[in-house]
């Protein structure tokens, strides 16, 4: 599993300002801790999506083995 999105040294972070209703983006240094946390968060999201996809698929028809026919 590749994490090419985390090769950079800086990331953008949303910071809410008190004096305005909008959001302010600021650059932060991408430390090893932030990088590890982002990877864990991505893995959880991907795992949740995989579970949802598996639940959305129709169930496979049951297979009968040849030995149970006799």
PyMOL Python script that loads the backbone (N, CA, C, O; Angstrom):
from pymol import cmd

cmd.read_pdbstr("""\
ATOM      1  N   UNK A   1       0.843  -1.168   0.000  1.00  0.00           N
ATOM      2  CA  UNK A   1       0.000   0.000   0.000  1.00  0.00           C
ATOM      3  C   UNK A   1       0.891   1.234   0.000  1.00  0.00           C
ATOM      4  O   UNK A   1       1.700   1.402   0.912  1.00  0.00           O
ATOM      5  N   UNK A   2       0.764   2.098  -0.995  1.00  0.00           N
ATOM      6  CA  UNK A   2       1.624   3.271  -1.075  1.00  0.00           C
ATOM      7  C   UNK A   2       0.976   4.500  -0.455  1.00  0.00           C
ATOM      8  O   UNK A   2      -0.239   4.685  -0.512  1.00  0.00           O
ATOM      9  N   UNK A   3       1.803   5.315   0.125  1.00  0.00           N
ATOM     10  CA  UNK A   3       1.321   6.552   0.716  1.00  0.00           C
ATOM     11  C   UNK A   3       2.046   7.726   0.076  1.00  0.00           C
ATOM     12  O   UNK A   3       2.670   8.526   0.773  1.00  0.00           O
ATOM     13  N   UNK A   4       1.968   7.834  -1.228  1.00  0.00           N
ATOM     14  CA  UNK A   4       2.674   8.875  -1.948  1.00  0.00           C
ATOM     15  C   UNK A   4       2.213  10.279  -1.602  1.00  0.00           C
ATOM     16  O   UNK A   4       2.941  11.243  -1.835  1.00  0.00           O
ATOM     17  N   UNK A   5       1.018  10.406  -1.052  1.00  0.00           N
ATOM     18  CA  UNK A   5       0.510  11.731  -0.721  1.00  0.00           C
ATOM     19  C   UNK A   5       1.238  12.354   0.462  1.00  0.00           C
ATOM     20  O   UNK A   5       1.071  13.546   0.723  1.00  0.00           O
ATOM     21  N   UNK A   6       2.026  11.593   1.168  1.00  0.00           N
ATOM     22  CA  UNK A   6       2.662  12.096   2.381  1.00  0.00           C
ATOM     23  C   UNK A   6       4.148  12.341   2.198  1.00  0.00           C
ATOM     24  O   UNK A   6       4.881  12.463   3.180  1.00  0.00           O
ATOM     25  N   UNK A   7       4.600  12.415   0.961  1.00  0.00           N
ATOM     26  CA  UNK A   7       6.029  12.619   0.735  1.00  0.00           C
ATOM     27  C   UNK A   7       6.443  14.059   0.937  1.00  0.00           C
ATOM     28  O   UNK A   7       7.630  14.337   1.109  1.00  0.00           O
ATOM     29  N   UNK A   8       5.503  14.979   0.921  1.00  0.00           N
ATOM     30  CA  UNK A   8       5.842  16.389   1.085  1.00  0.00           C
ATOM     31  C   UNK A   8       6.259  16.705   2.515  1.00  0.00           C
ATOM     32  O   UNK A   8       6.096  15.886   3.421  1.00  0.00           O
ATOM     33  N   UNK A   9       6.791  17.887   2.700  1.00  0.00           N
ATOM     34  CA  UNK A   9       7.229  18.275   4.036  1.00  0.00           C
ATOM     35  C   UNK A   9       6.241  19.209   4.711  1.00  0.00           C
ATOM     36  O   UNK A   9       6.370  19.483   5.904  1.00  0.00           O
ATOM     37  N   UNK A  10       5.265  19.697   3.977  1.00  0.00           N
ATOM     38  CA  UNK A  10       4.295  20.605   4.578  1.00  0.00           C
ATOM     39  C   UNK A  10       2.884  20.148   4.230  1.00  0.00           C
ATOM     40  O   UNK A  10       2.660  19.492   3.213  1.00  0.00           O
ATOM     41  N   UNK A  11       1.947  20.504   5.087  1.00  0.00           N
ATOM     42  CA  UNK A  11       0.549  20.162   4.861  1.00  0.00           C
ATOM     43  C   UNK A  11      -0.290  21.395   5.154  1.00  0.00           C
ATOM     44  O   UNK A  11       0.175  22.338   5.793  1.00  0.00           O
ATOM     45  N   UNK A  12      -1.520  21.378   4.685  1.00  0.00           N
ATOM     46  CA  UNK A  12      -2.422  22.492   4.954  1.00  0.00           C
ATOM     47  C   UNK A  12      -3.348  22.093   6.094  1.00  0.00           C
ATOM     48  O   UNK A  12      -3.810  20.954   6.160  1.00  0.00           O
ATOM     49  N   UNK A  13      -3.608  23.014   6.970  1.00  0.00           N
ATOM     50  CA  UNK A  13      -4.461  22.757   8.118  1.00  0.00           C
ATOM     51  C   UNK A  13      -5.527  23.844   8.171  1.00  0.00           C
ATOM     52  O   UNK A  13      -5.238  25.015   7.926  1.00  0.00           O
ATOM     53  N   UNK A  14      -6.751  23.460   8.489  1.00  0.00           N
ATOM     54  CA  UNK A  14      -7.833  24.436   8.615  1.00  0.00           C
ATOM     55  C   UNK A  14      -7.773  25.026  10.021  1.00  0.00           C
ATOM     56  O   UNK A  14      -7.738  24.301  11.015  1.00  0.00           O
ATOM     57  N   UNK A  15      -7.762  26.343  10.080  1.00  0.00           N
ATOM     58  CA  UNK A  15      -7.778  27.032  11.364  1.00  0.00           C
ATOM     59  C   UNK A  15      -8.976  27.970  11.352  1.00  0.00           C
ATOM     60  O   UNK A  15      -9.127  28.776  10.434  1.00  0.00           O
ATOM     61  N   UNK A  16      -9.816  27.872  12.352  1.00  0.00           N
ATOM     62  CA  UNK A  16     -11.007  28.727  12.414  1.00  0.00           C
ATOM     63  C   UNK A  16     -10.630  30.036  13.123  1.00  0.00           C
ATOM     64  O   UNK A  16     -10.091  30.029  14.229  1.00  0.00           O
ATOM     65  N   UNK A  17     -10.924  31.140  12.462  1.00  0.00           N
ATOM     66  CA  UNK A  17     -10.629  32.444  13.063  1.00  0.00           C
ATOM     67  C   UNK A  17     -11.824  32.909  13.890  1.00  0.00           C
ATOM     68  O   UNK A  17     -12.973  32.632  13.545  1.00  0.00           O
ATOM     69  N   UNK A  18     -11.551  33.602  14.961  1.00  0.00           N
ATOM     70  CA  UNK A  18     -12.627  34.065  15.840  1.00  0.00           C
ATOM     71  C   UNK A  18     -13.368  35.271  15.269  1.00  0.00           C
ATOM     72  O   UNK A  18     -14.562  35.435  15.518  1.00  0.00           O
ATOM     73  N   UNK A  19     -12.675  36.115  14.506  1.00  0.00           N
ATOM     74  CA  UNK A  19     -13.295  37.364  14.062  1.00  0.00           C
ATOM     75  C   UNK A  19     -13.977  37.264  12.697  1.00  0.00           C
ATOM     76  O   UNK A  19     -14.493  38.268  12.205  1.00  0.00           O
ATOM     77  N   UNK A  20     -13.993  36.098  12.079  1.00  0.00           N
ATOM     78  CA  UNK A  20     -14.668  35.978  10.788  1.00  0.00           C
ATOM     79  C   UNK A  20     -15.340  34.615  10.696  1.00  0.00           C
ATOM     80  O   UNK A  20     -14.866  33.645  11.287  1.00  0.00           O
ATOM     81  N   UNK A  21     -16.445  34.539   9.956  1.00  0.00           N
ATOM     82  CA  UNK A  21     -17.161  33.264   9.858  1.00  0.00           C
ATOM     83  C   UNK A  21     -16.468  32.240   8.960  1.00  0.00           C
ATOM     84  O   UNK A  21     -16.780  31.051   9.029  1.00  0.00           O
ATOM     85  N   UNK A  22     -15.537  32.684   8.121  1.00  0.00           N
ATOM     86  CA  UNK A  22     -14.894  31.766   7.183  1.00  0.00           C
ATOM     87  C   UNK A  22     -13.783  30.950   7.819  1.00  0.00           C
ATOM     88  O   UNK A  22     -13.476  31.106   9.001  1.00  0.00           O
ATOM     89  N   UNK A  23     -13.191  30.086   7.023  1.00  0.00           N
ATOM     90  CA  UNK A  23     -12.081  29.264   7.477  1.00  0.00           C
ATOM     91  C   UNK A  23     -10.782  29.819   6.933  1.00  0.00           C
ATOM     92  O   UNK A  23     -10.744  30.369   5.832  1.00  0.00           O
ATOM     93  N   UNK A  24      -9.737  29.677   7.692  1.00  0.00           N
ATOM     94  CA  UNK A  24      -8.417  30.133   7.287  1.00  0.00           C
ATOM     95  C   UNK A  24      -7.515  28.918   7.158  1.00  0.00           C
ATOM     96  O   UNK A  24      -7.461  28.080   8.058  1.00  0.00           O
ATOM     97  N   UNK A  25      -6.811  28.821   6.049  1.00  0.00           N
ATOM     98  CA  UNK A  25      -5.857  27.733   5.844  1.00  0.00           C
ATOM     99  C   UNK A  25      -4.466  28.231   6.187  1.00  0.00           C
ATOM    100  O   UNK A  25      -4.098  29.346   5.816  1.00  0.00           O
ATOM    101  N   UNK A  26      -3.702  27.434   6.879  1.00  0.00           N
ATOM    102  CA  UNK A  26      -2.319  27.814   7.136  1.00  0.00           C
ATOM    103  C   UNK A  26      -1.424  26.610   6.892  1.00  0.00           C
ATOM    104  O   UNK A  26      -1.858  25.465   7.016  1.00  0.00           O
ATOM    105  N   UNK A  27      -0.176  26.878   6.547  1.00  0.00           N
ATOM    106  CA  UNK A  27       0.778  25.798   6.301  1.00  0.00           C
ATOM    107  C   UNK A  27       1.382  25.351   7.623  1.00  0.00           C
ATOM    108  O   UNK A  27       1.757  26.175   8.457  1.00  0.00           O
ATOM    109  N   UNK A  28       1.473  24.044   7.806  1.00  0.00           N
ATOM    110  CA  UNK A  28       2.107  23.493   9.001  1.00  0.00           C
ATOM    111  C   UNK A  28       3.174  22.512   8.556  1.00  0.00           C
ATOM    112  O   UNK A  28       3.089  21.943   7.468  1.00  0.00           O
ATOM    113  N   UNK A  29       4.157  22.317   9.379  1.00  0.00           N
ATOM    114  CA  UNK A  29       5.212  21.359   9.067  1.00  0.00           C
ATOM    115  C   UNK A  29       4.672  19.954   9.290  1.00  0.00           C
ATOM    116  O   UNK A  29       4.043  19.679  10.311  1.00  0.00           O
ATOM    117  N   UNK A  30       4.914  19.079   8.345  1.00  0.00           N
ATOM    118  CA  UNK A  30       4.424  17.709   8.439  1.00  0.00           C
ATOM    119  C   UNK A  30       5.450  16.886   9.213  1.00  0.00           C
ATOM    120  O   UNK A  30       6.406  16.366   8.637  1.00  0.00           O
ATOM    121  N   UNK A  31       5.243  16.776  10.515  1.00  0.00           N
ATOM    122  CA  UNK A  31       6.168  16.031  11.370  1.00  0.00           C
ATOM    123  C   UNK A  31       5.894  14.543  11.234  1.00  0.00           C
ATOM    124  O   UNK A  31       4.903  14.137  10.627  1.00  0.00           O
ATOM    125  N   UNK A  32       6.770  13.743  11.796  1.00  0.00           N
ATOM    126  CA  UNK A  32       6.583  12.286  11.723  1.00  0.00           C
ATOM    127  C   UNK A  32       5.319  11.864  12.456  1.00  0.00           C
ATOM    128  O   UNK A  32       4.649  10.917  12.043  1.00  0.00           O
ATOM    129  N   UNK A  33       4.985  12.559  13.543  1.00  0.00           N
ATOM    130  CA  UNK A  33       3.766  12.222  14.287  1.00  0.00           C
ATOM    131  C   UNK A  33       2.531  12.518  13.453  1.00  0.00           C
ATOM    132  O   UNK A  33       1.623  11.692  13.369  1.00  0.00           O
ATOM    133  N   UNK A  34       2.494  13.703  12.831  1.00  0.00           N
ATOM    134  CA  UNK A  34       1.343  14.048  11.984  1.00  0.00           C
ATOM    135  C   UNK A  34       1.232  13.092  10.806  1.00  0.00           C
ATOM    136  O   UNK A  34       0.134  12.704  10.409  1.00  0.00           O
ATOM    137  N   UNK A  35       2.369  12.721  10.257  1.00  0.00           N
ATOM    138  CA  UNK A  35       2.387  11.797   9.125  1.00  0.00           C
ATOM    139  C   UNK A  35       1.828  10.434   9.538  1.00  0.00           C
ATOM    140  O   UNK A  35       1.024   9.845   8.816  1.00  0.00           O
ATOM    141  N   UNK A  36       2.256   9.936  10.699  1.00  0.00           N
ATOM    142  CA  UNK A  36       1.775   8.638  11.190  1.00  0.00           C
ATOM    143  C   UNK A  36       0.279   8.692  11.481  1.00  0.00           C
ATOM    144  O   UNK A  36      -0.450   7.750  11.170  1.00  0.00           O
ATOM    145  N   UNK A  37      -0.177   9.787  12.074  1.00  0.00           N
ATOM    146  CA  UNK A  37      -1.603   9.922  12.371  1.00  0.00           C
ATOM    147  C   UNK A  37      -2.433   9.965  11.092  1.00  0.00           C
ATOM    148  O   UNK A  37      -3.517   9.386  11.034  1.00  0.00           O
ATOM    149  N   UNK A  38      -1.931  10.644  10.075  1.00  0.00           N
ATOM    150  CA  UNK A  38      -2.652  10.713   8.804  1.00  0.00           C
ATOM    151  C   UNK A  38      -2.741   9.329   8.157  1.00  0.00           C
ATOM    152  O   UNK A  38      -3.773   8.970   7.589  1.00  0.00           O
ATOM    153  N   UNK A  39      -1.662   8.560   8.243  1.00  0.00           N
ATOM    154  CA  UNK A  39      -1.678   7.203   7.682  1.00  0.00           C
ATOM    155  C   UNK A  39      -2.697   6.334   8.406  1.00  0.00           C
ATOM    156  O   UNK A  39      -3.449   5.592   7.774  1.00  0.00           O
ATOM    157  N   UNK A  40      -2.721   6.427   9.734  1.00  0.00           N
ATOM    158  CA  UNK A  40      -3.691   5.638  10.507  1.00  0.00           C
ATOM    159  C   UNK A  40      -5.117   6.037  10.148  1.00  0.00           C
ATOM    160  O   UNK A  40      -5.994   5.187   9.998  1.00  0.00           O
ATOM    161  N   UNK A  41      -5.334   7.340  10.013  1.00  0.00           N
ATOM    162  CA  UNK A  41      -6.670   7.823   9.666  1.00  0.00           C
ATOM    163  C   UNK A  41      -7.084   7.318   8.293  1.00  0.00           C
ATOM    164  O   UNK A  41      -8.229   6.905   8.104  1.00  0.00           O
ATOM    165  N   UNK A  42      -6.162   7.346   7.329  1.00  0.00           N
ATOM    166  CA  UNK A  42      -6.466   6.844   5.988  1.00  0.00           C
ATOM    167  C   UNK A  42      -6.782   5.357   6.004  1.00  0.00           C
ATOM    168  O   UNK A  42      -7.718   4.909   5.342  1.00  0.00           O
ATOM    169  N   UNK A  43      -5.999   4.592   6.761  1.00  0.00           N
ATOM    170  CA  UNK A  43      -6.253   3.147   6.846  1.00  0.00           C
ATOM    171  C   UNK A  43      -7.638   2.867   7.404  1.00  0.00           C
ATOM    172  O   UNK A  43      -8.341   1.986   6.910  1.00  0.00           O
ATOM    173  N   UNK A  44      -8.041   3.622   8.444  1.00  0.00           N
ATOM    174  CA  UNK A  44      -9.381   3.424   9.014  1.00  0.00           C
ATOM    175  C   UNK A  44     -10.459   3.749   7.987  1.00  0.00           C
ATOM    176  O   UNK A  44     -11.450   3.026   7.879  1.00  0.00           O
ATOM    177  N   UNK A  45     -10.274   4.829   7.233  1.00  0.00           N
ATOM    178  CA  UNK A  45     -11.260   5.205   6.216  1.00  0.00           C
ATOM    179  C   UNK A  45     -11.348   4.124   5.148  1.00  0.00           C
ATOM    180  O   UNK A  45     -12.440   3.713   4.756  1.00  0.00           O
ATOM    181  N   UNK A  46     -10.174   3.661   4.675  1.00  0.00           N
ATOM    182  CA  UNK A  46     -10.168   2.620   3.638  1.00  0.00           C
ATOM    183  C   UNK A  46     -10.803   1.337   4.141  1.00  0.00           C
ATOM    184  O   UNK A  46     -11.505   0.657   3.392  1.00  0.00           O
ATOM    185  N   UNK A  47     -10.564   0.996   5.409  1.00  0.00           N
ATOM    186  CA  UNK A  47     -11.148  -0.224   5.965  1.00  0.00           C
ATOM    187  C   UNK A  47     -12.668  -0.083   6.048  1.00  0.00           C
ATOM    188  O   UNK A  47     -13.400  -1.017   5.722  1.00  0.00           O
ATOM    189  N   UNK A  48     -13.140   1.089   6.485  1.00  0.00           N
ATOM    190  CA  UNK A  48     -14.587   1.313   6.553  1.00  0.00           C
ATOM    191  C   UNK A  48     -15.220   1.233   5.169  1.00  0.00           C
ATOM    192  O   UNK A  48     -16.294   0.653   5.009  1.00  0.00           O
ATOM    193  N   UNK A  49     -14.563   1.808   4.177  1.00  0.00           N
ATOM    194  CA  UNK A  49     -15.100   1.752   2.816  1.00  0.00           C
ATOM    195  C   UNK A  49     -15.128   0.324   2.293  1.00  0.00           C
ATOM    196  O   UNK A  49     -16.066  -0.061   1.595  1.00  0.00           O
ATOM    197  N   UNK A  50     -14.106  -0.469   2.625  1.00  0.00           N
ATOM    198  CA  UNK A  50     -14.073  -1.865   2.179  1.00  0.00           C
ATOM    199  C   UNK A  50     -15.216  -2.655   2.808  1.00  0.00           C
ATOM    200  O   UNK A  50     -15.831  -3.488   2.143  1.00  0.00           O
ATOM    201  N   UNK A  51     -15.501  -2.404   4.071  1.00  0.00           N
ATOM    202  CA  UNK A  51     -16.606  -3.093   4.747  1.00  0.00           C
ATOM    203  C   UNK A  51     -17.933  -2.700   4.114  1.00  0.00           C
ATOM    204  O   UNK A  51     -18.790  -3.554   3.885  1.00  0.00           O
ATOM    205  N   UNK A  52     -18.107  -1.415   3.832  1.00  0.00           N
ATOM    206  CA  UNK A  52     -19.357  -0.969   3.207  1.00  0.00           C
ATOM    207  C   UNK A  52     -19.536  -1.570   1.817  1.00  0.00           C
ATOM    208  O   UNK A  52     -20.642  -1.958   1.442  1.00  0.00           O
ATOM    209  N   UNK A  53     -18.437  -1.646   1.048  1.00  0.00           N
ATOM    210  CA  UNK A  53     -18.528  -2.268  -0.282  1.00  0.00           C
ATOM    211  C   UNK A  53     -18.886  -3.748  -0.162  1.00  0.00           C
ATOM    212  O   UNK A  53     -19.693  -4.257  -0.939  1.00  0.00           O
ATOM    213  N   UNK A  54     -18.289  -4.437   0.807  1.00  0.00           N
ATOM    214  CA  UNK A  54     -18.567  -5.864   0.971  1.00  0.00           C
ATOM    215  C   UNK A  54     -20.019  -6.088   1.386  1.00  0.00           C
ATOM    216  O   UNK A  54     -20.648  -7.055   0.956  1.00  0.00           O
ATOM    217  N   UNK A  55     -20.547  -5.200   2.216  1.00  0.00           N
ATOM    218  CA  UNK A  55     -21.942  -5.343   2.644  1.00  0.00           C
ATOM    219  C   UNK A  55     -22.912  -5.018   1.512  1.00  0.00           C
ATOM    220  O   UNK A  55     -24.032  -5.530   1.494  1.00  0.00           O
ATOM    221  N   UNK A  56     -22.505  -4.189   0.586  1.00  0.00           N
ATOM    222  CA  UNK A  56     -23.385  -3.793  -0.509  1.00  0.00           C
ATOM    223  C   UNK A  56     -23.467  -4.853  -1.602  1.00  0.00           C
ATOM    224  O   UNK A  56     -24.419  -4.862  -2.384  1.00  0.00           O
ATOM    225  N   UNK A  57     -22.485  -5.744  -1.666  1.00  0.00           N
ATOM    226  CA  UNK A  57     -22.487  -6.784  -2.699  1.00  0.00           C
ATOM    227  C   UNK A  57     -23.545  -7.837  -2.381  1.00  0.00           C
ATOM    228  O   UNK A  57     -23.785  -8.144  -1.213  1.00  0.00           O
ATOM    229  N   UNK A  58     -24.177  -8.393  -3.417  1.00  0.00           N
ATOM    230  CA  UNK A  58     -25.142  -9.471  -3.164  1.00  0.00           C
ATOM    231  C   UNK A  58     -24.411 -10.712  -2.663  1.00  0.00           C
ATOM    232  O   UNK A  58     -23.270 -10.959  -3.051  1.00  0.00           O
ATOM    233  N   UNK A  59     -25.058 -11.487  -1.808  1.00  0.00           N
ATOM    234  CA  UNK A  59     -24.393 -12.690  -1.285  1.00  0.00           C
ATOM    235  C   UNK A  59     -24.131 -13.707  -2.393  1.00  0.00           C
ATOM    236  O   UNK A  59     -24.922 -13.849  -3.326  1.00  0.00           O
ATOM    237  N   UNK A  60     -23.027 -14.398  -2.274  1.00  0.00           N
ATOM    238  CA  UNK A  60     -22.665 -15.417  -3.263  1.00  0.00           C
ATOM    239  C   UNK A  60     -23.567 -16.635  -3.089  1.00  0.00           C
ATOM    240  O   UNK A  60     -23.926 -16.981  -1.964  1.00  0.00           O
ATOM    241  N   UNK A  61     -23.939 -17.293  -4.199  1.00  0.00           N
ATOM    242  CA  UNK A  61     -24.780 -18.490  -4.080  1.00  0.00           C
ATOM    243  C   UNK A  61     -24.003 -19.604  -3.382  1.00  0.00           C
ATOM    244  O   UNK A  61     -22.795 -19.737  -3.579  1.00  0.00           O
ATOM    245  N   UNK A  62     -24.690 -20.402  -2.571  1.00  0.00           N
ATOM    246  CA  UNK A  62     -23.989 -21.485  -1.862  1.00  0.00           C
ATOM    247  C   UNK A  62     -23.498 -22.547  -2.841  1.00  0.00           C
ATOM    248  O   UNK A  62     -24.213 -22.929  -3.767  1.00  0.00           O
ATOM    249  N   UNK A  63     -22.290 -23.011  -2.631  1.00  0.00           N
ATOM    250  CA  UNK A  63     -21.711 -24.043  -3.499  1.00  0.00           C
ATOM    251  C   UNK A  63     -21.919 -25.407  -2.847  1.00  0.00           C
ATOM    252  O   UNK A  63     -21.757 -25.571  -1.638  1.00  0.00           O
ATOM    253  N   UNK A  64     -22.281 -26.379  -3.682  1.00  0.00           N
ATOM    254  CA  UNK A  64     -22.438 -27.743  -3.163  1.00  0.00           C
ATOM    255  C   UNK A  64     -21.213 -28.546  -3.542  1.00  0.00           C
ATOM    256  O   UNK A  64     -20.732 -28.478  -4.673  1.00  0.00           O
ATOM    257  N   UNK A  65     -20.724 -29.291  -2.605  1.00  0.00           N
ATOM    258  CA  UNK A  65     -19.546 -30.114  -2.888  1.00  0.00           C
ATOM    259  C   UNK A  65     -19.990 -31.438  -3.496  1.00  0.00           C
ATOM    260  O   UNK A  65     -21.085 -31.911  -3.190  1.00  0.00           O
ATOM    261  N   UNK A  66     -19.163 -32.054  -4.356  1.00  0.00           N
ATOM    262  CA  UNK A  66     -19.556 -33.311  -5.012  1.00  0.00           C
ATOM    263  C   UNK A  66     -19.722 -34.463  -4.021  1.00  0.00           C
ATOM    264  O   UNK A  66     -20.500 -35.379  -4.285  1.00  0.00           O
ATOM    265  N   UNK A  67     -19.023 -34.443  -2.903  1.00  0.00           N
ATOM    266  CA  UNK A  67     -19.109 -35.557  -1.960  1.00  0.00           C
ATOM    267  C   UNK A  67     -20.431 -35.552  -1.206  1.00  0.00           C
ATOM    268  O   UNK A  67     -20.860 -36.601  -0.724  1.00  0.00           O
ATOM    269  N   UNK A  68     -21.086 -34.409  -1.092  1.00  0.00           N
ATOM    270  CA  UNK A  68     -22.345 -34.358  -0.350  1.00  0.00           C
ATOM    271  C   UNK A  68     -23.528 -34.803  -1.206  1.00  0.00           C
ATOM    272  O   UNK A  68     -24.633 -34.948  -0.682  1.00  0.00           O
ATOM    273  N   UNK A  69     -23.330 -35.024  -2.512  1.00  0.00           N
ATOM    274  CA  UNK A  69     -24.424 -35.415  -3.405  1.00  0.00           C
ATOM    275  C   UNK A  69     -24.830 -36.866  -3.199  1.00  0.00           C
ATOM    276  O   UNK A  69     -25.978 -37.210  -3.483  1.00  0.00           O
ATOM    277  N   UNK A  70     -23.957 -37.722  -2.727  1.00  0.00           N
ATOM    278  CA  UNK A  70     -24.331 -39.133  -2.596  1.00  0.00           C
ATOM    279  C   UNK A  70     -24.776 -39.495  -1.216  1.00  0.00           C
ATOM    280  O   UNK A  70     -25.120 -40.650  -0.961  1.00  0.00           O
TER     281      UNK A  70
END
""", "prot")
cmd.dss("prot")
cmd.show_as("cartoon", "prot")
cmd.util.cbc("prot")
cmd.orient("prot")
